[in-house]
Amino acid sequence: FVLHFAAILRAQYGFLKLPDAIHAATAIGYECSHFLSTDKALSRISEIQHTRFGFTRTGPAPKFVLPDSDDFAELAELFQS
Protein backbone atom coordinates (compact mmCIF):
# COMPACT_ATOMS: atom_id res chain seq x y z
CA PHE A 1 0.00 0.00 0.00
CA VAL A 2 2.62 2.57 1.04
CA LEU A 3 5.10 1.64 -1.69
CA HIS A 4 2.34 1.80 -4.31
CA PHE A 5 1.41 5.30 -3.09
CA ALA A 6 5.09 6.28 -3.02
CA ALA A 7 5.47 5.29 -6.67
CA ILE A 8 2.46 7.42 -7.56
CA LEU A 9 3.88 10.38 -5.61
CA ARG A 10 7.22 10.03 -7.43
CA ALA A 11 5.36 10.23 -10.74
CA GLN A 12 3.19 13.13 -9.60
CA TYR A 13 5.88 15.23 -7.90
CA GLY A 14 9.11 15.13 -9.90
CA PHE A 15 11.18 16.73 -7.14
CA LEU A 16 10.63 13.82 -4.73
CA LYS A 17 13.32 11.28 -4.03
CA LEU A 18 12.23 7.74 -3.17
CA PRO A 19 12.80 7.96 0.62
CA ASP A 20 10.84 11.23 0.77
CA ALA A 21 8.05 9.71 -1.32
CA ILE A 22 7.82 6.73 1.05
CA HIS A 23 7.63 9.01 4.09
CA ALA A 24 5.05 11.33 2.51
CA ALA A 25 2.95 8.39 1.27
CA THR A 26 2.95 6.94 4.78
CA ALA A 27 1.87 10.25 6.31
CA ILE A 28 -0.91 10.80 3.77
CA GLY A 29 -2.04 7.17 3.67
CA TYR A 30 -2.38 6.95 7.44
CA GLU A 31 -3.89 10.45 7.65
CA CYS A 32 -1.21 11.81 9.97
CA SER A 33 -1.97 15.24 11.32
CA HIS A 34 1.67 16.44 11.24
CA PHE A 35 4.87 15.58 9.39
CA LEU A 36 8.21 16.74 10.77
CA SER A 37 10.87 17.39 8.13
CA THR A 38 13.65 19.80 7.26
CA ASP A 39 12.68 19.58 3.57
CA LYS A 40 10.52 22.63 2.74
CA ALA A 41 9.55 21.14 -0.64
CA LEU A 42 7.48 18.45 1.08
CA SER A 43 4.95 21.07 2.14
CA ARG A 44 3.77 21.16 -1.51
CA ILE A 45 2.39 17.62 -1.23
CA SER A 46 -1.26 17.38 -0.28
CA GLU A 47 -2.65 14.39 -2.14
CA ILE A 48 -1.76 11.23 -3.97
CA GLN A 49 -3.29 11.24 -7.44
CA HIS A 50 -2.87 8.85 -10.32
CA THR A 51 -4.66 10.46 -13.26
CA ARG A 52 -4.09 7.57 -15.65
CA PHE A 53 -5.99 5.12 -13.46
CA GLY A 54 -8.42 7.65 -12.01
CA PHE A 55 -7.10 7.23 -8.49
CA THR A 56 -7.03 10.03 -5.95
CA ARG A 57 -6.26 9.69 -2.26
CA THR A 58 -7.09 12.84 -0.43
CA GLY A 59 -7.98 13.56 3.09
CA PRO A 60 -6.74 15.89 5.71
CA ALA A 61 -3.29 16.71 4.41
CA PRO A 62 -0.60 16.47 7.05
CA LYS A 63 0.77 19.76 8.29
CA PHE A 64 4.44 19.77 7.27
CA VAL A 65 6.47 21.17 10.15
CA LEU A 66 10.07 22.37 10.18
CA PRO A 67 12.00 21.61 13.39
CA ASP A 68 12.95 25.26 13.89
CA SER A 69 9.51 26.76 13.28
CA ASP A 70 6.73 27.98 15.52
CA ASP A 71 4.71 25.01 14.28
CA PHE A 72 7.20 22.70 15.97
CA ALA A 73 6.53 24.35 19.32
CA GLU A 74 2.81 23.83 18.72
CA LEU A 75 3.44 20.18 17.84
CA ALA A 76 5.60 19.68 20.93
CA GLU A 77 2.79 21.05 23.11
CA LEU A 78 0.42 18.43 21.72
CA PHE A 79 2.67 15.64 22.96
CA GLN A 80 3.33 17.20 26.36
CA SER A 81 -0.33 17.14 27.37
C-alpha positions as CSV (number, residue, x, y, z in Angstrom):
1,F,0.0,0.0,0.0
2,V,2.6,2.6,1.0
3,L,5.1,1.6,-1.7
4,H,2.3,1.8,-4.3
5,F,1.4,5.3,-3.1
6,A,5.1,6.3,-3.0
7,A,5.5,5.3,-6.7
8,I,2.5,7.4,-7.6
9,L,3.9,10.4,-5.6
10,R,7.2,10.0,-7.4
11,A,5.4,10.2,-10.7
12,Q,3.2,13.1,-9.6
13,Y,5.9,15.2,-7.9
14,G,9.1,15.1,-9.9
15,F,11.2,16.7,-7.1
16,L,10.6,13.8,-4.7
17,K,13.3,11.3,-4.0
18,L,12.2,7.7,-3.2
19,P,12.8,8.0,0.6
20,D,10.8,11.2,0.8
21,A,8.0,9.7,-1.3
22,I,7.8,6.7,1.0
23,H,7.6,9.0,4.1
24,A,5.0,11.3,2.5
25,A,2.9,8.4,1.3
26,T,3.0,6.9,4.8
27,A,1.9,10.3,6.3
28,I,-0.9,10.8,3.8
29,G,-2.0,7.2,3.7
30,Y,-2.4,7.0,7.4
31,E,-3.9,10.4,7.7
32,C,-1.2,11.8,10.0
33,S,-2.0,15.2,11.3
34,H,1.7,16.4,11.2
35,F,4.9,15.6,9.4
36,L,8.2,16.7,10.8
37,S,10.9,17.4,8.1
38,T,13.7,19.8,7.3
39,D,12.7,19.6,3.6
40,K,10.5,22.6,2.7
41,A,9.5,21.1,-0.6
42,L,7.5,18.4,1.1
43,S,5.0,21.1,2.1
44,R,3.8,21.2,-1.5
45,I,2.4,17.6,-1.2
46,S,-1.3,17.4,-0.3
47,E,-2.7,14.4,-2.1
48,I,-1.8,11.2,-4.0
49,Q,-3.3,11.2,-7.4
50,H,-2.9,8.8,-10.3
51,T,-4.7,10.5,-13.3
52,R,-4.1,7.6,-15.7
53,F,-6.0,5.1,-13.5
54,G,-8.4,7.7,-12.0
55,F,-7.1,7.2,-8.5
56,T,-7.0,10.0,-5.9
57,R,-6.3,9.7,-2.3
58,T,-7.1,12.8,-0.4
59,G,-8.0,13.6,3.1
60,P,-6.7,15.9,5.7
61,A,-3.3,16.7,4.4
62,P,-0.6,16.5,7.0
63,K,0.8,19.8,8.3
64,F,4.4,19.8,7.3
65,V,6.5,21.2,10.2
66,L,10.1,22.4,10.2
67,P,12.0,21.6,13.4
68,D,12.9,25.3,13.9
69,S,9.5,26.8,13.3
70,D,6.7,28.0,15.5
71,D,4.7,25.0,14.3
72,F,7.2,22.7,16.0
73,A,6.5,24.4,19.3
74,E,2.8,23.8,18.7
75,L,3.4,20.2,17.8
76,A,5.6,19.7,20.9
77,E,2.8,21.0,23.1
78,L,0.4,18.4,21.7
79,F,2.7,15.6,23.0
80,Q,3.3,17.2,26.4
81,S,-0.3,17.1,27.4
